[in-house]
Amino acid sequence: MEPLDQNFYTEVFPFWKGLTLVEQQKIISHTKRYVYEKGHRIHSGLKECTGVLAVKRGQLRAYLMSDEGKEITLYRLIDGDVCFLSASCILKNISFEIYVDTECETELYLIQASAYDALGKTNLAVQTFLQETISARFSDVMWVVEQIVFMKFDRRLAIFLLEQAALEGGDTITLTHEQIARHMGSAREVISRMLKYFQSEGLVKGYRGGIRLLDRKRLNILANE
């Protein structure tokens, strides 16, 4: 196994330099490095306490899944992001059946939940970082709820397409209609109808296995209506 990059801890955890060498070593000794291929499930609901996930490179998708298998994306995790909802055993009153999958080859550090929890009980900065990160994630979740409850679907789709294009670093989105439906908690038929309308308006162009954005300006206007 390759040695852990100790500089990564400094980049990811704002409290790291304030820890004693003993505290730092406690975290390091309870951390494992993994590299997963695209499509690997990292965490599966409340029945697991996977641990604290820190993404070194790659991209993770955190989502909810109904009993019928319907999915909706809550947020993505990219380089330098940390996930605590995968360590539900150290979180009080958390009842999200959250799932976490890789969206591309991903290298991550997995910190044992009990080790982080023990350090947080004696170090306020460690506990504060957990609380602030959880708060930010709940803000992401509430944004998803707000979109579902209050926004017209064309606006939701415009927002999704722009955010996905930003993640992929260009105007091409390499997702099928079915994959977009899973992200948005919708039906493939609904996505296809709306994308057909967007295409008729000159906003996007569809191709096999993906979509190209043609008019970012108008998509931005629609997303901010």
ZAVO-562672 format. One record per residue (C-alpha): residue number from 1; residue in three letters; x, y negated, z negated. Coordinates in nm, 4 decimals, m for minus. Layout:
+-----+------+----------+----------+----------+
:  nr : rest :       c1 :       c2 :       c3 :
+-----+------+----------+----------+----------+
: NUM :  Ala :        X :        Y :        Z :
...
+-----+------+----------+----------+----------+
# end
This chain:
+-----+------+----------+----------+----------+
:  nr : rest :       c1 :       c2 :       c3 :
+-----+------+----------+----------+----------+
:   1 :  Met :   0.0000 :   0.0000 :   0.0000 :
:   2 :  Glu :   0.1281 :  m0.3455 :   0.0927 :
:   3 :  Pro :   0.2101 :  m0.5788 :  m0.2003 :
:   4 :  Leu :  m0.0508 :  m0.8406 :  m0.2841 :
:   5 :  Asp :   0.0105 :  m1.1948 :  m0.1634 :
:   6 :  Gln :   0.0294 :  m1.3894 :  m0.4888 :
:   7 :  Asn :   0.0104 :  m1.7209 :  m0.3025 :
:   8 :  Phe :  m0.3406 :  m1.6213 :  m0.1980 :
:   9 :  Tyr :  m0.4599 :  m1.6399 :  m0.5583 :
:  10 :  Thr :  m0.3382 :  m1.9994 :  m0.5800 :
:  11 :  Glu :  m0.5224 :  m2.0878 :  m0.2576 :
:  12 :  Val :  m0.8511 :  m1.9237 :  m0.3589 :
:  13 :  Phe :  m0.8781 :  m1.9802 :  m0.7340 :
:  14 :  Pro :  m0.8447 :  m2.3455 :  m0.8484 :
:  15 :  Phe :  m0.7708 :  m2.2293 :  m1.2032 :
:  16 :  Trp :  m0.4813 :  m2.0003 :  m1.1063 :
:  17 :  Lys :  m0.1887 :  m2.2294 :  m1.1896 :
:  18 :  Gly :  m0.3407 :  m2.2952 :  m1.5313 :
:  19 :  Leu :  m0.3307 :  m1.9279 :  m1.6291 :
:  20 :  Thr :  m0.0517 :  m1.7807 :  m1.8349 :
:  21 :  Leu :   0.1700 :  m1.5213 :  m1.6696 :
:  22 :  Val :  m0.0029 :  m1.2539 :  m1.8782 :
:  23 :  Glu :  m0.3460 :  m1.3677 :  m1.7563 :
:  24 :  Gln :  m0.2290 :  m1.3799 :  m1.3958 :
:  25 :  Gln :  m0.0841 :  m1.0318 :  m1.4207 :
:  26 :  Lys :  m0.4083 :  m0.8996 :  m1.5674 :
:  27 :  Ile :  m0.5978 :  m1.0116 :  m1.2580 :
:  28 :  Ile :  m0.3283 :  m0.8931 :  m1.0171 :
:  29 :  Ser :  m0.3083 :  m0.5500 :  m1.1787 :
:  30 :  His :  m0.6855 :  m0.5088 :  m1.1361 :
:  31 :  Thr :  m0.6914 :  m0.6152 :  m0.7710 :
:  32 :  Lys :  m0.6839 :  m0.3950 :  m0.4628 :
:  33 :  Arg :  m0.6328 :  m0.5020 :  m0.1033 :
:  34 :  Tyr :  m0.8516 :  m0.3564 :   0.1708 :
:  35 :  Val :  m0.8779 :  m0.3947 :   0.5471 :
:  36 :  Tyr :  m1.2144 :  m0.2982 :   0.6959 :
:  37 :  Glu :  m1.3300 :  m0.2694 :   1.0546 :
:  38 :  Lys :  m1.6324 :  m0.4559 :   1.1882 :
:  39 :  Gly :  m1.9642 :  m0.3206 :   1.0629 :
:  40 :  His :  m1.8395 :  m0.1742 :   0.7339 :
:  41 :  Arg :  m2.0708 :  m0.2116 :   0.4345 :
:  42 :  Ile :  m1.8803 :  m0.3541 :   0.1387 :
:  43 :  His :  m2.1631 :  m0.3808 :  m0.1117 :
:  44 :  Ser :  m2.5046 :  m0.2144 :  m0.1335 :
:  45 :  Gly :  m2.7538 :  m0.3747 :  m0.3700 :
:  46 :  Leu :  m2.7823 :  m0.3968 :  m0.7471 :
:  47 :  Lys :  m2.7002 :  m0.0308 :  m0.8014 :
:  48 :  Glu :  m2.3372 :  m0.1106 :  m0.7258 :
:  49 :  Cys :  m2.0959 :  m0.3354 :  m0.9115 :
:  50 :  Thr :  m1.8385 :  m0.3566 :  m0.6365 :
:  51 :  Gly :  m1.6352 :  m0.6360 :  m0.7923 :
:  52 :  Val :  m1.5292 :  m0.9900 :  m0.7054 :
:  53 :  Leu :  m1.4595 :  m1.0244 :  m0.3323 :
:  54 :  Ala :  m1.2006 :  m1.2738 :  m0.2050 :
:  55 :  Val :  m1.1705 :  m1.2956 :   0.1739 :
:  56 :  Lys :  m0.8141 :  m1.3305 :   0.2983 :
:  57 :  Arg :  m0.9109 :  m1.3198 :   0.6662 :
:  58 :  Gly :  m1.2188 :  m1.2198 :   0.8551 :
:  59 :  Gln :  m1.5895 :  m1.2680 :   0.7978 :
:  60 :  Leu :  m1.8547 :  m1.1120 :   0.5765 :
:  61 :  Arg :  m2.2321 :  m1.1342 :   0.5993 :
:  62 :  Ala :  m2.4409 :  m1.1391 :   0.2799 :
:  63 :  Tyr :  m2.8055 :  m1.0499 :   0.3366 :
:  64 :  Leu :  m3.1272 :  m0.9130 :   0.1907 :
:  65 :  Met :  m3.2987 :  m0.6017 :   0.3225 :
:  66 :  Ser :  m3.6609 :  m0.5014 :   0.2653 :
:  67 :  Asp :  m3.7838 :  m0.1475 :   0.2007 :
:  68 :  Glu :  m3.8841 :  m0.1370 :   0.5677 :
:  69 :  Gly :  m3.5310 :  m0.2283 :   0.6762 :
:  70 :  Lys :  m3.6026 :  m0.5909 :   0.7714 :
:  71 :  Glu :  m3.2987 :  m0.8114 :   0.7121 :
:  72 :  Ile :  m3.2294 :  m1.1813 :   0.6618 :
:  73 :  Thr :  m2.8878 :  m1.3428 :   0.6314 :
:  74 :  Leu :  m2.8304 :  m1.5510 :   0.3188 :
:  75 :  Tyr :  m2.4807 :  m1.6791 :   0.3930 :
:  76 :  Arg :  m2.1473 :  m1.5903 :   0.5489 :
:  77 :  Leu :  m1.8084 :  m1.5602 :   0.3793 :
:  78 :  Ile :  m1.4972 :  m1.6608 :   0.5722 :
:  79 :  Asp :  m1.1250 :  m1.7037 :   0.4976 :
:  80 :  Gly :  m1.0721 :  m1.8180 :   0.1394 :
:  81 :  Asp :  m1.4309 :  m1.7594 :   0.0235 :
:  82 :  Val :  m1.5150 :  m1.5722 :  m0.2964 :
:  83 :  Cys :  m1.8274 :  m1.3652 :  m0.3670 :
:  84 :  Phe :  m1.9500 :  m1.2928 :  m0.7201 :
:  85 :  Leu :  m2.2947 :  m1.1564 :  m0.6303 :
:  86 :  Ser :  m2.1143 :  m0.8310 :  m0.5474 :
:  87 :  Ala :  m2.0169 :  m0.8150 :  m0.9154 :
:  88 :  Ser :  m2.3719 :  m0.8188 :  m1.0497 :
:  89 :  Cys :  m2.2777 :  m0.6218 :  m1.3618 :
:  90 :  Ile :  m2.1120 :  m0.9346 :  m1.5064 :
:  91 :  Leu :  m2.3966 :  m1.1694 :  m1.4076 :
:  92 :  Lys :  m2.6936 :  m1.2181 :  m1.6369 :
:  93 :  Asn :  m3.0490 :  m1.2376 :  m1.4997 :
:  94 :  Ile :  m2.9414 :  m1.1769 :  m1.1399 :
:  95 :  Ser :  m3.1861 :  m0.9583 :  m0.9481 :
:  96 :  Phe :  m3.0800 :  m0.9979 :  m0.5850 :
:  97 :  Glu :  m3.0584 :  m0.6706 :  m0.3952 :
:  98 :  Ile :  m2.7811 :  m0.8216 :  m0.1866 :
:  99 :  Tyr :  m2.5884 :  m0.6365 :   0.0821 :
: 100 :  Val :  m2.2500 :  m0.7385 :   0.2211 :
: 101 :  Asp :  m2.1113 :  m0.6189 :   0.5568 :
: 102 :  Thr :  m1.8068 :  m0.7105 :   0.7631 :
: 103 :  Glu :  m1.8755 :  m0.8972 :   1.0901 :
: 104 :  Cys :  m1.5232 :  m0.8467 :   1.2244 :
: 105 :  Glu :  m1.2030 :  m0.6855 :   1.1011 :
: 106 :  Thr :  m1.1671 :  m0.8243 :   0.7516 :
: 107 :  Glu :  m0.8888 :  m0.8239 :   0.4955 :
: 108 :  Leu :  m1.0070 :  m0.8839 :   0.1423 :
: 109 :  Tyr :  m0.8958 :  m0.8635 :  m0.2167 :
: 110 :  Leu :  m1.1290 :  m0.6789 :  m0.4536 :
: 111 :  Ile :  m1.0952 :  m0.7760 :  m0.8192 :
: 112 :  Gln :  m1.2381 :  m0.5418 :  m1.0801 :
: 113 :  Ala :  m1.5456 :  m0.7100 :  m1.2271 :
: 114 :  Ser :  m1.4661 :  m0.6204 :  m1.5882 :
: 115 :  Ala :  m1.1165 :  m0.7734 :  m1.5631 :
: 116 :  Tyr :  m1.2523 :  m1.1051 :  m1.4326 :
: 117 :  Asp :  m1.5300 :  m1.1015 :  m1.6933 :
: 118 :  Ala :  m1.2859 :  m1.0394 :  m1.9794 :
: 119 :  Leu :  m1.0667 :  m1.3292 :  m1.8674 :
: 120 :  Gly :  m1.3685 :  m1.5557 :  m1.8254 :
: 121 :  Lys :  m1.4691 :  m1.4979 :  m2.1864 :
: 122 :  Thr :  m1.1395 :  m1.6440 :  m2.3085 :
: 123 :  Asn :  m1.0713 :  m1.9045 :  m2.0386 :
: 124 :  Leu :  m1.3266 :  m2.1779 :  m1.9700 :
: 125 :  Ala :  m1.1825 :  m2.2657 :  m1.6274 :
: 126 :  Val :  m1.2287 :  m1.9077 :  m1.5079 :
: 127 :  Gln :  m1.5893 :  m1.9016 :  m1.6263 :
: 128 :  Thr :  m1.6585 :  m2.2459 :  m1.4784 :
: 129 :  Phe :  m1.5374 :  m2.1349 :  m1.1352 :
: 130 :  Leu :  m1.7752 :  m1.8392 :  m1.1470 :
: 131 :  Gln :  m2.0691 :  m2.0611 :  m1.2411 :
: 132 :  Glu :  m1.9883 :  m2.3222 :  m0.9751 :
: 133 :  Thr :  m1.9506 :  m2.0582 :  m0.7055 :
: 134 :  Ile :  m2.2772 :  m1.8883 :  m0.8015 :
: 135 :  Ser :  m2.4510 :  m2.2285 :  m0.7995 :
: 136 :  Ala :  m2.3221 :  m2.2991 :  m0.4480 :
: 137 :  Arg :  m2.4434 :  m1.9602 :  m0.3257 :
: 138 :  Phe :  m2.7887 :  m2.0178 :  m0.4713 :
: 139 :  Ser :  m2.7971 :  m2.3488 :  m0.2862 :
: 140 :  Asp :  m2.7282 :  m2.1522 :   0.0331 :
: 141 :  Val :  m3.0104 :  m1.9124 :  m0.0535 :
: 142 :  Met :  m3.2539 :  m2.1973 :  m0.1244 :
: 143 :  Trp :  m3.1642 :  m2.3522 :   0.2122 :
: 144 :  Val :  m3.2646 :  m2.0244 :   0.3788 :
: 145 :  Val :  m3.5924 :  m2.0198 :   0.1826 :
: 146 :  Glu :  m3.6617 :  m2.3809 :   0.2780 :
: 147 :  Gln :  m3.6090 :  m2.2982 :   0.6446 :
: 148 :  Ile :  m3.8466 :  m2.0018 :   0.6304 :
: 149 :  Val :  m4.1228 :  m2.1792 :   0.4383 :
: 150 :  Phe :  m4.1170 :  m2.5324 :   0.5744 :
: 151 :  Met :  m3.9438 :  m2.5445 :   0.9140 :
: 152 :  Lys :  m4.0854 :  m2.4815 :   1.2579 :
: 153 :  Phe :  m3.9236 :  m2.1799 :   1.4174 :
: 154 :  Asp :  m3.7710 :  m2.3714 :   1.7080 :
: 155 :  Arg :  m3.5807 :  m2.5901 :   1.4618 :
: 156 :  Arg :  m3.4652 :  m2.2863 :   1.2625 :
: 157 :  Leu :  m3.3370 :  m2.1204 :   1.5774 :
: 158 :  Ala :  m3.1563 :  m2.4347 :   1.6915 :
: 159 :  Ile :  m2.9841 :  m2.4579 :   1.3521 :
: 160 :  Phe :  m2.8848 :  m2.0919 :   1.3672 :
: 161 :  Leu :  m2.7429 :  m2.1170 :   1.7183 :
: 162 :  Leu :  m2.5332 :  m2.4228 :   1.6302 :
: 163 :  Glu :  m2.4027 :  m2.2645 :   1.3094 :
: 164 :  Gln :  m2.3210 :  m1.9381 :   1.4851 :
: 165 :  Ala :  m2.1425 :  m2.1220 :   1.7663 :
: 166 :  Ala :  m1.9332 :  m2.3032 :   1.5056 :
: 167 :  Leu :  m1.8387 :  m1.9696 :   1.3484 :
: 168 :  Glu :  m1.7408 :  m1.8263 :   1.6868 :
: 169 :  Gly :  m1.5488 :  m2.1393 :   1.7820 :
: 170 :  Gly :  m1.7117 :  m2.2285 :   2.1115 :
: 171 :  Asp :  m2.0345 :  m2.2445 :   2.3111 :
: 172 :  Thr :  m2.0695 :  m1.8683 :   2.3534 :
: 173 :  Ile :  m2.2590 :  m1.6613 :   2.0987 :
: 174 :  Thr :  m2.1903 :  m1.2887 :   2.1170 :
: 175 :  Leu :  m2.5118 :  m1.1674 :   1.9536 :
: 176 :  Thr :  m2.8064 :  m0.9799 :   2.1009 :
: 177 :  His :  m3.1670 :  m1.0871 :   2.0438 :
: 178 :  Glu :  m3.2008 :  m0.7989 :   1.7973 :
: 179 :  Gln :  m2.8979 :  m0.9142 :   1.5978 :
: 180 :  Ile :  m3.0271 :  m1.2724 :   1.5839 :
: 181 :  Ala :  m3.3617 :  m1.1393 :   1.4624 :
: 182 :  Arg :  m3.1884 :  m0.9540 :   1.1780 :
: 183 :  His :  m3.0012 :  m1.2662 :   1.0765 :
: 184 :  Met :  m3.3171 :  m1.4751 :   1.0732 :
: 185 :  Gly :  m3.5549 :  m1.2216 :   0.9228 :
: 186 :  Ser :  m3.7738 :  m1.2283 :   1.2325 :
: 187 :  Ala :  m3.8854 :  m0.9968 :   1.5124 :
: 188 :  Arg :  m3.6848 :  m0.9490 :   1.8307 :
: 189 :  Glu :  m3.9910 :  m1.0405 :   2.0383 :
: 190 :  Val :  m4.0211 :  m1.3767 :   1.8609 :
: 191 :  Ile :  m3.6530 :  m1.4517 :   1.9206 :
: 192 :  Ser :  m3.6792 :  m1.3534 :   2.2862 :
: 193 :  Arg :  m3.9818 :  m1.5770 :   2.3449 :
: 194 :  Met :  m3.8181 :  m1.8792 :   2.1837 :
: 195 :  Leu :  m3.4865 :  m1.8259 :   2.3643 :
: 196 :  Lys :  m3.6794 :  m1.7962 :   2.6909 :
: 197 :  Tyr :  m3.8368 :  m2.1343 :   2.6126 :
: 198 :  Phe :  m3.4955 :  m2.2826 :   2.5220 :
: 199 :  Gln :  m3.3591 :  m2.1526 :   2.8519 :
: 200 :  Ser :  m3.6469 :  m2.3064 :   3.0497 :
: 201 :  Glu :  m3.5625 :  m2.6389 :   2.8830 :
: 202 :  Gly :  m3.1958 :  m2.6102 :   2.9798 :
: 203 :  Leu :  m3.0726 :  m2.5796 :   2.6222 :
: 204 :  Val :  m2.9149 :  m2.2345 :   2.6534 :
: 205 :  Lys :  m2.8424 :  m1.9643 :   2.9080 :
: 206 :  Gly :  m2.8772 :  m1.5982 :   2.8253 :
: 207 :  Tyr :  m2.6586 :  m1.3187 :   2.9522 :
: 208 :  Arg :  m2.6227 :  m0.9526 :   2.8684 :
: 209 :  Gly :  m2.5146 :  m0.9296 :   2.5046 :
: 210 :  Gly :  m2.4972 :  m1.3014 :   2.4342 :
: 211 :  Ile :  m2.6034 :  m1.6633 :   2.4764 :
: 212 :  Arg :  m2.4254 :  m1.9759 :   2.5980 :
: 213 :  Leu :  m2.5155 :  m2.3199 :   2.4645 :
: 214 :  Leu :  m2.5702 :  m2.5650 :   2.7502 :
: 215 :  Asp :  m2.6941 :  m2.8790 :   2.5741 :
: 216 :  Arg :  m2.5539 :  m2.9237 :   2.2236 :
: 217 :  Lys :  m2.6830 :  m3.2818 :   2.2041 :
: 218 :  Arg :  m3.0464 :  m3.1808 :   2.2430 :
: 219 :  Leu :  m3.0020 :  m2.8785 :   2.0171 :
: 220 :  Asn :  m2.8638 :  m3.1093 :   1.7493 :
: 221 :  Ile :  m3.1610 :  m3.3414 :   1.7908 :
: 222 :  Leu :  m3.3983 :  m3.0470 :   1.7542 :
: 223 :  Ala :  m3.2073 :  m2.9138 :   1.4522 :
: 224 :  Asn :  m3.2335 :  m3.2495 :   1.2747 :
: 225 :  Glu :  m3.5987 :  m3.3305 :   1.3485 :
+-----+------+----------+----------+----------+
# end
